[in-house]
């Protein structure tokens, strides 16, 4: 039986592993840290990735905690024992404003000519540390003890914050259509450490103000309406590009117990109706399948597009309610996929040494980059019966009393009278037809 | 004559030698027998279940996690532990210190730790899933981490905590498991040879009622309170705002912190944990179904994973790794360049042809409705009257 080999005689490509940490101090005093771990296998199990076989699944109420981080860390070659993963301490990571971890597995090009594919597994972890809640009142952040990139674009001459120890290595990279400058600390280079065998990175803020560049595409979603009968889902999509319009593919998966009325679907931009270029809707089947709504919407420049659809809430069966039904039911987030035009020309040469975070989404064109944005999940209340014991006791007692008392009352007060039977509807209809025909009636 | 004397003396001498040999044999056999009557398990499993939901039941999650921590510390790996937590306390929005679950006030001990692996979480902790884990009747798609893959040489520790009553244990405030169901599940496990010995610990109100109905062999049970008594909680933490642990498990954790893998403490010490002066309730235990004497059962037989290692001096020849063969399929790959698929093919999406709606024959409902109408019509009039009506 022939077996696969890891290193073929043709190309000496071996498995490789790379890790990287990108730190970006934000204007508000928060720190955004992005860890990227990339494992590439030189195996060419080429299976064509056909987009028709795309499957999408979502668990809206999934709490992310250390128990999710533990198996994720086990996918790294050295686990959490060596490398940048040593910095991943759960008590610090989860006491943050934002936390996100992901695993992406896909085939990638290997080499310039791209004749042989290899498989890449990319693990990313993004955290935004909020300094004021983590107890450090000073506007100062340090990390001590690979490559570390610190984003210094906003403070080229050291106005916004000061970085120590200073490093002469500066590199430029285009990330999400924006050219940013990074100070690079190469941990594999012994010159970085100097005499001390550890690196203590210190960021000290100087200025207090400054506003951030708004992202070109972002989305929001909320439920409008009142009561437990009907409601409306509003999705707002913001296009902050000053002069370019671009298309956005909106994918919404709504559970079956929110019955959407698609005839009330409206898409408006700048107070005018915006007809989508493409709509695909698959209705739900009760207890089998959720709603699937996919729309390609052209977003005008510098505008807000609002997508609204009304829905009705269904009453579930007794056993279908979760143990805490009054918490509400979660609706998964919608996905916005877009080719956002970039403000800066991008370099599509894939063989050059790029930081990992800038080569995440690989695209062909130079003038736009692909972005996928997720909106917030929704929490809706369904009409919930009262599962508590007193309610059940009252219902049963009242039923028994009604049946007992009602029968007794009937027995005492009901009298029967004889009545002429009236003709049934069918006979009356037949009589009408007979009268019309001139034939004697029944 | 001399010969019979010699014979006698030699036979007596022989007897003496024989007696000497048999006593030596006896000692040898006694040592072997003693080793035989120690536990003959080869692997350890633990099923730790917290059945309560909501923030004010923080202490039940802390109970389960402290037993998890002890069991892991004494050597049972995550792959042999099935941990079921009905709610998330560590990253709950009401937790002032995220990613932590404390067992002692003043936040001394974080039992959630840095490498916890929860197998069943949230809504997955149901009576059905618990019984399926015990009996092994899981759908084929269940991952290994959610299965109890024990065999007839496994010692299993089962720990349950939550709210309970006389003969039942509540799961997530919406369903309950009775002591009869639990006893039957253990009998199924015995008949399927899924355990060698089983230790059952329960920390709920009236916990002793849950082991009253056991009838399978090799079961030992401990409970935190007798029938008619309530198990009480230990101490609240003012910063977190809830009670952190239950009394019985708090003192059990303190007892287990002193145990290390080479410890010789036995079950009689475990029965003495949390007397009435500390626990307010009276802990109970049941050992009549257990074949060995509890005094000879080590704590590490259930809480730890102490392996018996046999040292061998023989060497085993592993085969030389084979020469790598040619690539699968013969002709490896074409020389055409591959390219990345377009992430958002706008032109393709817009110009998709709408799917042709096929004509379907009328479905059962419509056919049934028309049949009913015609049937009623013909029954009312009869076929022979049809010509008079129309």
Interface residues (C-beta under 8 A of the other chain):
Chain A: X2 X3 X4 X5 X8 X10 X44 X46 X49 X51 X61 X63 X64 X65 X66 X67 X70 X71 X80 X89 X90 X91 X93 X94 X95 X109 X113 X114 X115 X116 X117 X247 X249 X277 X278 X296 X322 X323 X324 X337 X338 X339 X361 X362 X363 X364 X370 X387 X426 X430 X433 X434 X439
Chain B: X53 X54 X88 X90 X91 X92 X97 X98 X99 X100 X110 X112 X113 X114 X115 X116 X117 X118 X121 X122 X123 X172 X173 X174 X324 X325 X326 X327 X328 X329 X332 X333 X334 X335 X336 X337 X338 X339 X340 X341 X342 X343 X344 X346 X349 X350 X352 X376 X377 X380 X381 X388 X389 X390
